[in-house]
Amino acid sequence: MGTKNDLADSLIIQKENASASSQRDAAEEWLKSIFKTRNSDQHFPEYNVEEKLCTGRFKDFIAESGEIYGPSNLTDEEYPAAEKKYKAKWSKIYPIEEREMWLFGRGNGDTGELKQLKINKIKEGVYHIFIDYGNGIKTQNEITLVSENGNYKIDYCKTEFLE
């Protein structure tokens, strides 16, 4: 038969498990909240969401990938040195994909209502987000979340465009 201490230990473990479960749910709810507006549960966030949703370093990484692999003012002579500097700075932190990297593969603008949105937790702090933008554009995104000053922030988003 269990002792009073066994029961107390059991209650503490239950509270810890409930607390961990609530935190996991809070992270997923935060992700879901990104895609909500007053009128819809599946609306893409407004333009320039990186500023609000991403860690500072991931936001900088996205911006610099756009300067190197997107429309650029770099001359043909400047480009190789700029790309080399970019890769040296970021390759130990994030995978280099040699393309523009807007969050969730959204492109440089607002897309409005989404056809489909699915969020699945893979492990603590890592989620898959499937988005069907309509017009045949679908992405599978692997998101890494971190806590920054008590708020959730995206510290990496790997986006694959699906056929």
CNS distance restraints for C-alpha pairs under 8 A (distance, minus, plus):
assign (resid   2 and name CA) (resid   6 and name CA) 5.82 0.50 0.50
assign (resid   2 and name CA) (resid   7 and name CA) 7.02 0.50 0.50
assign (resid   3 and name CA) (resid   7 and name CA) 6.58 0.50 0.50
assign (resid   4 and name CA) (resid   8 and name CA) 6.32 0.50 0.50
assign (resid   5 and name CA) (resid   9 and name CA) 6.02 0.50 0.50
assign (resid   6 and name CA) (resid  10 and name CA) 6.11 0.50 0.50
assign (resid   7 and name CA) (resid  11 and name CA) 6.28 0.50 0.50
assign (resid   8 and name CA) (resid  12 and name CA) 6.30 0.50 0.50
assign (resid   9 and name CA) (resid  13 and name CA) 6.25 0.50 0.50
assign (resid  10 and name CA) (resid  14 and name CA) 6.20 0.50 0.50
assign (resid  11 and name CA) (resid  15 and name CA) 6.20 0.50 0.50
assign (resid  12 and name CA) (resid  16 and name CA) 6.22 0.50 0.50
assign (resid  13 and name CA) (resid  17 and name CA) 6.12 0.50 0.50
assign (resid  14 and name CA) (resid  18 and name CA) 6.10 0.50 0.50
assign (resid  15 and name CA) (resid  19 and name CA) 6.04 0.50 0.50
assign (resid  16 and name CA) (resid  20 and name CA) 6.17 0.50 0.50
assign (resid  17 and name CA) (resid  21 and name CA) 6.09 0.50 0.50
assign (resid  18 and name CA) (resid  22 and name CA) 6.13 0.50 0.50
assign (resid  19 and name CA) (resid  23 and name CA) 6.30 0.50 0.50
assign (resid  20 and name CA) (resid  24 and name CA) 6.29 0.50 0.50
assign (resid  21 and name CA) (resid  25 and name CA) 6.17 0.50 0.50
assign (resid  22 and name CA) (resid  26 and name CA) 6.03 0.50 0.50
assign (resid  23 and name CA) (resid  27 and name CA) 6.41 0.50 0.50
assign (resid  24 and name CA) (resid  28 and name CA) 6.51 0.50 0.50
assign (resid  24 and name CA) (resid 124 and name CA) 7.19 0.50 0.50
assign (resid  24 and name CA) (resid 125 and name CA) 7.99 0.50 0.50
assign (resid  25 and name CA) (resid  29 and name CA) 6.01 0.50 0.50
assign (resid  26 and name CA) (resid  30 and name CA) 6.05 0.50 0.50
assign (resid  27 and name CA) (resid  31 and name CA) 6.40 0.50 0.50
assign (resid  27 and name CA) (resid 125 and name CA) 7.68 0.50 0.50
assign (resid  27 and name CA) (resid 145 and name CA) 7.88 0.50 0.50
assign (resid  27 and name CA) (resid 152 and name CA) 6.96 0.50 0.50
assign (resid  28 and name CA) (resid  32 and name CA) 6.25 0.50 0.50
assign (resid  28 and name CA) (resid 119 and name CA) 7.70 0.50 0.50
assign (resid  28 and name CA) (resid 121 and name CA) 7.52 0.50 0.50
assign (resid  29 and name CA) (resid  33 and name CA) 6.07 0.50 0.50
assign (resid  30 and name CA) (resid  34 and name CA) 6.65 0.50 0.50
assign (resid  30 and name CA) (resid 152 and name CA) 7.36 0.50 0.50
assign (resid  31 and name CA) (resid  35 and name CA) 7.46 0.50 0.50
assign (resid  31 and name CA) (resid 119 and name CA) 7.97 0.50 0.50
assign (resid  32 and name CA) (resid  36 and name CA) 6.99 0.50 0.50
assign (resid  32 and name CA) (resid 119 and name CA) 7.54 0.50 0.50
assign (resid  34 and name CA) (resid  44 and name CA) 7.48 0.50 0.50
assign (resid  34 and name CA) (resid  45 and name CA) 6.12 0.50 0.50
assign (resid  35 and name CA) (resid  41 and name CA) 6.42 0.50 0.50
assign (resid  35 and name CA) (resid  42 and name CA) 5.38 0.50 0.50
assign (resid  35 and name CA) (resid  43 and name CA) 4.97 0.50 0.50
assign (resid  35 and name CA) (resid  44 and name CA) 5.13 0.50 0.50
assign (resid  35 and name CA) (resid  45 and name CA) 5.79 0.50 0.50
assign (resid  36 and name CA) (resid  40 and name CA) 5.79 0.50 0.50
assign (resid  36 and name CA) (resid  41 and name CA) 4.55 0.50 0.50
assign (resid  36 and name CA) (resid  42 and name CA) 5.73 0.50 0.50
assign (resid  36 and name CA) (resid  43 and name CA) 5.50 0.50 0.50
assign (resid  36 and name CA) (resid  44 and name CA) 7.42 0.50 0.50
assign (resid  36 and name CA) (resid  45 and name CA) 7.60 0.50 0.50
assign (resid  37 and name CA) (resid  41 and name CA) 6.53 0.50 0.50
assign (resid  37 and name CA) (resid  42 and name CA) 7.88 0.50 0.50
assign (resid  37 and name CA) (resid  43 and name CA) 6.42 0.50 0.50
assign (resid  40 and name CA) (resid 113 and name CA) 7.73 0.50 0.50
assign (resid  42 and name CA) (resid 113 and name CA) 6.10 0.50 0.50
assign (resid  42 and name CA) (resid 114 and name CA) 5.37 0.50 0.50
assign (resid  42 and name CA) (resid 115 and name CA) 7.53 0.50 0.50
assign (resid  42 and name CA) (resid 116 and name CA) 7.14 0.50 0.50
assign (resid  42 and name CA) (resid 117 and name CA) 6.55 0.50 0.50
assign (resid  43 and name CA) (resid 112 and name CA) 5.65 0.50 0.50
assign (resid  43 and name CA) (resid 113 and name CA) 4.45 0.50 0.50
assign (resid  43 and name CA) (resid 114 and name CA) 5.50 0.50 0.50
assign (resid  44 and name CA) (resid 110 and name CA) 7.09 0.50 0.50
assign (resid  44 and name CA) (resid 111 and name CA) 6.26 0.50 0.50
assign (resid  44 and name CA) (resid 112 and name CA) 5.54 0.50 0.50
assign (resid  44 and name CA) (resid 113 and name CA) 6.30 0.50 0.50
assign (resid  44 and name CA) (resid 114 and name CA) 6.56 0.50 0.50
assign (resid  45 and name CA) (resid  49 and name CA) 6.53 0.50 0.50
assign (resid  45 and name CA) (resid 110 and name CA) 7.30 0.50 0.50
assign (resid  45 and name CA) (resid 112 and name CA) 7.91 0.50 0.50
assign (resid  46 and name CA) (resid 110 and name CA) 5.83 0.50 0.50
assign (resid  47 and name CA) (resid 108 and name CA) 7.65 0.50 0.50
assign (resid  47 and name CA) (resid 109 and name CA) 5.49 0.50 0.50
assign (resid  47 and name CA) (resid 110 and name CA) 5.14 0.50 0.50
assign (resid  48 and name CA) (resid 109 and name CA) 7.67 0.50 0.50
assign (resid  49 and name CA) (resid  53 and name CA) 5.99 0.50 0.50
assign (resid  49 and name CA) (resid 103 and name CA) 7.85 0.50 0.50
assign (resid  50 and name CA) (resid  54 and name CA) 5.25 0.50 0.50
assign (resid  50 and name CA) (resid  59 and name CA) 5.84 0.50 0.50
assign (resid  50 and name CA) (resid 103 and name CA) 6.79 0.50 0.50
assign (resid  51 and name CA) (resid  56 and name CA) 7.97 0.50 0.50
assign (resid  51 and name CA) (resid  59 and name CA) 6.61 0.50 0.50
assign (resid  53 and name CA) (resid 152 and name CA) 7.89 0.50 0.50
assign (resid  53 and name CA) (resid 153 and name CA) 5.43 0.50 0.50
assign (resid  53 and name CA) (resid 154 and name CA) 6.03 0.50 0.50
assign (resid  54 and name CA) (resid  58 and name CA) 6.09 0.50 0.50
assign (resid  54 and name CA) (resid  59 and name CA) 5.69 0.50 0.50
assign (resid  54 and name CA) (resid 153 and name CA) 4.96 0.50 0.50
assign (resid  54 and name CA) (resid 154 and name CA) 4.47 0.50 0.50
assign (resid  54 and name CA) (resid 155 and name CA) 5.98 0.50 0.50
assign (resid  55 and name CA) (resid  59 and name CA) 6.10 0.50 0.50
assign (resid  55 and name CA) (resid 148 and name CA) 7.52 0.50 0.50
assign (resid  55 and name CA) (resid 153 and name CA) 5.51 0.50 0.50
assign (resid  55 and name CA) (resid 154 and name CA) 5.96 0.50 0.50
assign (resid  55 and name CA) (resid 155 and name CA) 5.43 0.50 0.50
assign (resid  56 and name CA) (resid  60 and name CA) 6.21 0.50 0.50
assign (resid  57 and name CA) (resid  61 and name CA) 6.14 0.50 0.50
assign (resid  57 and name CA) (resid 155 and name CA) 7.65 0.50 0.50
assign (resid  58 and name CA) (resid  62 and name CA) 6.19 0.50 0.50
assign (resid  58 and name CA) (resid 154 and name CA) 7.61 0.50 0.50
assign (resid  58 and name CA) (resid 155 and name CA) 5.48 0.50 0.50
assign (resid  58 and name CA) (resid 156 and name CA) 6.35 0.50 0.50
assign (resid  59 and name CA) (resid  63 and name CA) 6.23 0.50 0.50
assign (resid  60 and name CA) (resid  64 and name CA) 6.05 0.50 0.50
assign (resid  61 and name CA) (resid  65 and name CA) 6.09 0.50 0.50
assign (resid  61 and name CA) (resid  90 and name CA) 7.23 0.50 0.50
assign (resid  62 and name CA) (resid  66 and name CA) 6.34 0.50 0.50
assign (resid  62 and name CA) (resid 100 and name CA) 7.42 0.50 0.50
assign (resid  62 and name CA) (resid 101 and name CA) 5.62 0.50 0.50
assign (resid  62 and name CA) (resid 102 and name CA) 6.49 0.50 0.50
assign (resid  63 and name CA) (resid  67 and name CA) 6.47 0.50 0.50
assign (resid  64 and name CA) (resid  68 and name CA) 6.30 0.50 0.50
assign (resid  64 and name CA) (resid  86 and name CA) 7.34 0.50 0.50
assign (resid  65 and name CA) (resid  69 and name CA) 5.71 0.50 0.50
assign (resid  65 and name CA) (resid  70 and name CA) 7.26 0.50 0.50
assign (resid  65 and name CA) (resid  86 and name CA) 7.90 0.50 0.50
assign (resid  65 and name CA) (resid  98 and name CA) 7.56 0.50 0.50
assign (resid  65 and name CA) (resid  99 and name CA) 6.78 0.50 0.50
assign (resid  65 and name CA) (resid 100 and name CA) 5.43 0.50 0.50
assign (resid  65 and name CA) (resid 101 and name CA) 6.42 0.50 0.50
assign (resid  66 and name CA) (resid  70 and name CA) 4.57 0.50 0.50
assign (resid  66 and name CA) (resid  71 and name CA) 7.18 0.50 0.50
assign (resid  66 and name CA) (resid  72 and name CA) 7.88 0.50 0.50
assign (resid  66 and name CA) (resid  99 and name CA) 7.54 0.50 0.50
assign (resid  66 and name CA) (resid 100 and name CA) 4.81 0.50 0.50
assign (resid  66 and name CA) (resid 101 and name CA) 6.79 0.50 0.50
assign (resid  67 and name CA) (resid  71 and name CA) 6.78 0.50 0.50
assign (resid  67 and name CA) (resid  72 and name CA) 5.52 0.50 0.50
assign (resid  68 and name CA) (resid  72 and name CA) 6.64 0.50 0.50
assign (resid  68 and name CA) (resid  79 and name CA) 7.49 0.50 0.50
assign (resid  68 and name CA) (resid  82 and name CA) 7.22 0.50 0.50
assign (resid  68 and name CA) (resid  83 and name CA) 6.26 0.50 0.50
assign (resid  68 and name CA) (resid  86 and name CA) 7.89 0.50 0.50
assign (resid  68 and name CA) (resid 100 and name CA) 7.88 0.50 0.50
assign (resid  69 and name CA) (resid  98 and name CA) 6.26 0.50 0.50
assign (resid  69 and name CA) (resid  99 and name CA) 4.96 0.50 0.50
assign (resid  69 and name CA) (resid 100 and name CA) 5.28 0.50 0.50
assign (resid  70 and name CA) (resid  99 and name CA) 7.04 0.50 0.50
assign (resid  70 and name CA) (resid 100 and name CA) 5.44 0.50 0.50
assign (resid  74 and name CA) (resid  78 and name CA) 5.66 0.50 0.50
assign (resid  74 and name CA) (resid  79 and name CA) 5.66 0.50 0.50
assign (resid  75 and name CA) (resid  79 and name CA) 6.07 0.50 0.50
assign (resid  76 and name CA) (resid  80 and name CA) 7.60 0.50 0.50
assign (resid  78 and name CA) (resid  82 and name CA) 6.26 0.50 0.50
assign (resid  79 and name CA) (resid  83 and name CA) 6.03 0.50 0.50
assign (resid  80 and name CA) (resid  84 and name CA) 6.13 0.50 0.50
assign (resid  81 and name CA) (resid  85 and name CA) 6.16 0.50 0.50
assign (resid  82 and name CA) (resid  86 and name CA) 6.14 0.50 0.50
assign (resid  83 and name CA) (resid  87 and name CA) 6.15 0.50 0.50
assign (resid  84 and name CA) (resid  88 and name CA) 6.12 0.50 0.50
assign (resid  85 and name CA) (resid  89 and name CA) 6.13 0.50 0.50
assign (resid  86 and name CA) (resid  90 and name CA) 6.17 0.50 0.50
assign (resid  87 and name CA) (resid  91 and name CA) 5.27 0.50 0.50
assign (resid  87 and name CA) (resid  96 and name CA) 7.02 0.50 0.50
assign (resid  88 and name CA) (resid  92 and name CA) 7.76 0.50 0.50
assign (resid  90 and name CA) (resid  94 and name CA) 5.88 0.50 0.50
assign (resid  90 and name CA) (resid  95 and name CA) 7.79 0.50 0.50
assign (resid  90 and name CA) (resid  96 and name CA) 7.45 0.50 0.50
assign (resid  91 and name CA) (resid  95 and name CA) 5.89 0.50 0.50
assign (resid  91 and name CA) (resid  96 and name CA) 6.03 0.50 0.50
assign (resid  94 and name CA) (resid 156 and name CA) 7.64 0.50 0.50
assign (resid 101 and name CA) (resid 105 and name CA) 6.82 0.50 0.50
assign (resid 101 and name CA) (resid 159 and name CA) 7.99 0.50 0.50
assign (resid 102 and name CA) (resid 106 and name CA) 6.12 0.50 0.50
assign (resid 102 and name CA) (resid 107 and name CA) 5.88 0.50 0.50
assign (resid 102 and name CA) (resid 108 and name CA) 7.00 0.50 0.50
assign (resid 103 and name CA) (resid 157 and name CA) 6.66 0.50 0.50
assign (resid 103 and name CA) (resid 159 and name CA) 7.92 0.50 0.50
assign (resid 104 and name CA) (resid 139 and name CA) 7.12 0.50 0.50
assign (resid 104 and name CA) (resid 141 and name CA) 6.20 0.50 0.50
assign (resid 104 and name CA) (resid 157 and name CA) 7.01 0.50 0.50
assign (resid 104 and name CA) (resid 158 and name CA) 7.97 0.50 0.50
assign (resid 104 and name CA) (resid 159 and name CA) 6.07 0.50 0.50
assign (resid 105 and name CA) (resid 139 and name CA) 6.69 0.50 0.50
assign (resid 105 and name CA) (resid 159 and name CA) 6.03 0.50 0.50
assign (resid 105 and name CA) (resid 160 and name CA) 7.79 0.50 0.50
assign (resid 105 and name CA) (resid 161 and name CA) 7.50 0.50 0.50
assign (resid 106 and name CA) (resid 110 and name CA) 7.47 0.50 0.50
assign (resid 106 and name CA) (resid 111 and name CA) 7.10 0.50 0.50
assign (resid 111 and name CA) (resid 133 and name CA) 7.24 0.50 0.50
assign (resid 113 and name CA) (resid 133 and name CA) 7.51 0.50 0.50
assign (resid 114 and name CA) (resid 131 and name CA) 7.19 0.50 0.50
assign (resid 114 and name CA) (resid 132 and name CA) 6.12 0.50 0.50
assign (resid 114 and name CA) (resid 133 and name CA) 4.94 0.50 0.50
assign (resid 114 and name CA) (resid 134 and name CA) 6.76 0.50 0.50
assign (resid 115 and name CA) (resid 131 and name CA) 7.68 0.50 0.50
assign (resid 115 and name CA) (resid 132 and name CA) 5.26 0.50 0.50
assign (resid 115 and name CA) (resid 133 and name CA) 5.69 0.50 0.50
assign (resid 115 and name CA) (resid 134 and name CA) 5.61 0.50 0.50
assign (resid 116 and name CA) (resid 130 and name CA) 7.67 0.50 0.50
assign (resid 116 and name CA) (resid 131 and name CA) 5.74 0.50 0.50
assign (resid 116 and name CA) (resid 132 and name CA) 4.89 0.50 0.50
assign (resid 116 and name CA) (resid 133 and name CA) 7.24 0.50 0.50
assign (resid 117 and name CA) (resid 129 and name CA) 7.08 0.50 0.50
assign (resid 117 and name CA) (resid 130 and name CA) 5.63 0.50 0.50
assign (resid 117 and name CA) (resid 131 and name CA) 4.78 0.50 0.50
assign (resid 117 and name CA) (resid 132 and name CA) 6.53 0.50 0.50
assign (resid 118 and name CA) (resid 128 and name CA) 7.93 0.50 0.50
assign (resid 118 and name CA) (resid 129 and name CA) 5.60 0.50 0.50
assign (resid 118 and name CA) (resid 130 and name CA) 5.06 0.50 0.50
assign (resid 118 and name CA) (resid 131 and name CA) 6.77 0.50 0.50
assign (resid 119 and name CA) (resid 127 and name CA) 6.77 0.50 0.50
assign (resid 119 and name CA) (resid 128 and name CA) 5.77 0.50 0.50
assign (resid 119 and name CA) (resid 129 and name CA) 4.56 0.50 0.50
assign (resid 119 and name CA) (resid 130 and name CA) 6.57 0.50 0.50
assign (resid 120 and name CA) (resid 127 and name CA) 5.57 0.50 0.50
assign (resid 120 and name CA) (resid 128 and name CA) 5.20 0.50 0.50
assign (resid 120 and name CA) (resid 129 and name CA) 6.51 0.50 0.50
assign (resid 121 and name CA) (resid 125 and name CA) 7.99 0.50 0.50
assign (resid 121 and name CA) (resid 126 and name CA) 6.26 0.50 0.50
assign (resid 121 and name CA) (resid 127 and name CA) 4.41 0.50 0.50
assign (resid 121 and name CA) (resid 128 and name CA) 6.36 0.50 0.50
assign (resid 122 and name CA) (resid 126 and name CA) 5.55 0.50 0.50
assign (resid 122 and name CA) (resid 127 and name CA) 5.21 0.50 0.50
assign (resid 122 and name CA) (resid 128 and name CA) 6.72 0.50 0.50
assign (resid 123 and name CA) (resid 127 and name CA) 7.07 0.50 0.50
assign (resid 125 and name CA) (resid 143 and name CA) 7.99 0.50 0.50
assign (resid 125 and name CA) (resid 144 and name CA) 5.65 0.50 0.50
assign (resid 125 and name CA) (resid 145 and name CA) 4.90 0.50 0.50
assign (resid 125 and name CA) (resid 146 and name CA) 6.61 0.50 0.50
assign (resid 126 and name CA) (resid 142 and name CA) 6.92 0.50 0.50
assign (resid 126 and name CA) (resid 143 and name CA) 5.56 0.50 0.50
assign (resid 126 and name CA) (resid 144 and name CA) 4.68 0.50 0.50
assign (resid 126 and name CA) (resid 145 and name CA) 6.30 0.50 0.50
assign (resid 127 and name CA) (resid 142 and name CA) 5.70 0.50 0.50
assign (resid 127 and name CA) (resid 143 and name CA) 5.17 0.50 0.50
assign (resid 127 and name CA) (resid 144 and name CA) 6.72 0.50 0.50
assign (resid 128 and name CA) (resid 140 and name CA) 6.85 0.50 0.50
assign (resid 128 and name CA) (resid 141 and name CA) 5.50 0.50 0.50
assign (resid 128 and name CA) (resid 142 and name CA) 4.61 0.50 0.50
assign (resid 128 and name CA) (resid 143 and name CA) 6.26 0.50 0.50
assign (resid 129 and name CA) (resid 140 and name CA) 5.86 0.50 0.50
assign (resid 129 and name CA) (resid 141 and name CA) 5.01 0.50 0.50
assign (resid 129 and name CA) (resid 142 and name CA) 6.44 0.50 0.50
assign (resid 129 and name CA) (resid 143 and name CA) 7.40 0.50 0.50
assign (resid 130 and name CA) (resid 138 and name CA) 7.41 0.50 0.50
assign (resid 130 and name CA) (resid 139 and name CA) 5.80 0.50 0.50
assign (resid 130 and name CA) (resid 140 and name CA) 4.57 0.50 0.50
assign (resid 130 and name CA) (resid 141 and name CA) 6.27 0.50 0.50
assign (resid 131 and name CA) (resid 138 and name CA) 5.57 0.50 0.50
assign (resid 131 and name CA) (resid 139 and name CA) 5.29 0.50 0.50
assign (resid 131 and name CA) (resid 140 and name CA) 6.55 0.50 0.50
assign (resid 132 and name CA) (resid 136 and name CA) 7.66 0.50 0.50
assign (resid 132 and name CA) (resid 137 and name CA) 6.13 0.50 0.50
assign (resid 132 and name CA) (resid 138 and name CA) 4.35 0.50 0.50
assign (resid 132 and name CA) (resid 139 and name CA) 6.62 0.50 0.50
assign (resid 133 and name CA) (resid 137 and name CA) 5.40 0.50 0.50
assign (resid 133 and name CA) (resid 138 and name CA) 5.89 0.50 0.50
assign (resid 134 and name CA) (resid 138 and name CA) 7.33 0.50 0.50
assign (resid 136 and name CA) (resid 163 and name CA) 7.55 0.50 0.50
assign (resid 137 and name CA) (resid 161 and name CA) 7.39 0.50 0.50
assign (resid 137 and name CA) (resid 162 and name CA) 7.35 0.50 0.50
assign (resid 137 and name CA) (resid 163 and name CA) 7.69 0.50 0.50
assign (resid 138 and name CA) (resid 161 and name CA) 5.90 0.50 0.50
assign (resid 138 and name CA) (resid 162 and name CA) 5.34 0.50 0.50
assign (resid 138 and name CA) (resid 163 and name CA) 7.17 0.50 0.50
assign (resid 139 and name CA) (resid 159 and name CA) 6.42 0.50 0.50
assign (resid 139 and name CA) (resid 160 and name CA) 5.50 0.50 0.50
assign (resid 139 and name CA) (resid 161 and name CA) 4.50 0.50 0.50
assign (resid 139 and name CA) (resid 162 and name CA) 5.53 0.50 0.50
assign (resid 140 and name CA) (resid 159 and name CA) 5.81 0.50 0.50
assign (resid 140 and name CA) (resid 160 and name CA) 5.24 0.50 0.50
assign (resid 140 and name CA) (resid 161 and name CA) 6.54 0.50 0.50
assign (resid 140 and name CA) (resid 162 and name CA) 7.02 0.50 0.50
assign (resid 141 and name CA) (resid 157 and name CA) 6.24 0.50 0.50
assign (resid 141 and name CA) (resid 158 and name CA) 5.41 0.50 0.50
assign (resid 141 and name CA) (resid 159 and name CA) 4.43 0.50 0.50
assign (resid 141 and name CA) (resid 160 and name CA) 6.35 0.50 0.50
assign (resid 142 and name CA) (resid 156 and name CA) 7.88 0.50 0.50
assign (resid 142 and name CA) (resid 157 and name CA) 5.51 0.50 0.50
assign (resid 142 and name CA) (resid 158 and name CA) 5.10 0.50 0.50
assign (resid 142 and name CA) (resid 159 and name CA) 6.63 0.50 0.50
assign (resid 143 and name CA) (resid 154 and name CA) 6.69 0.50 0.50
assign (resid 143 and name CA) (resid 155 and name CA) 7.63 0.50 0.50
assign (resid 143 and name CA) (resid 156 and name CA) 5.75 0.50 0.50
assign (resid 143 and name CA) (resid 157 and name CA) 4.57 0.50 0.50
assign (resid 143 and name CA) (resid 158 and name CA) 6.67 0.50 0.50
assign (resid 144 and name CA) (resid 154 and name CA) 5.80 0.50 0.50
assign (resid 144 and name CA) (resid 155 and name CA) 5.55 0.50 0.50
assign (resid 144 and name CA) (resid 156 and name CA) 5.12 0.50 0.50
assign (resid 144 and name CA) (resid 157 and name CA) 6.49 0.50 0.50
assign (resid 145 and name CA) (resid 152 and name CA) 6.40 0.50 0.50
assign (resid 145 and name CA) (resid 153 and name CA) 5.62 0.50 0.50
assign (resid 145 and name CA) (resid 154 and name CA) 4.66 0.50 0.50
assign (resid 145 and name CA) (resid 155 and name CA) 5.76 0.50 0.50
assign (resid 145 and name CA) (resid 156 and name CA) 7.43 0.50 0.50
assign (resid 146 and name CA) (resid 152 and name CA) 5.74 0.50 0.50
assign (resid 146 and name CA) (resid 153 and name CA) 5.49 0.50 0.50
assign (resid 146 and name CA) (resid 154 and name CA) 6.41 0.50 0.50
assign (resid 146 and name CA) (resid 155 and name CA) 6.40 0.50 0.50
assign (resid 147 and name CA) (resid 151 and name CA) 5.40 0.50 0.50
assign (resid 147 and name CA) (resid 152 and name CA) 4.67 0.50 0.50
assign (resid 147 and name CA) (resid 153 and name CA) 6.14 0.50 0.50
assign (resid 148 and name CA) (resid 152 and name CA) 6.17 0.50 0.50
assign (resid 148 and name CA) (resid 153 and name CA) 6.42 0.50 0.50
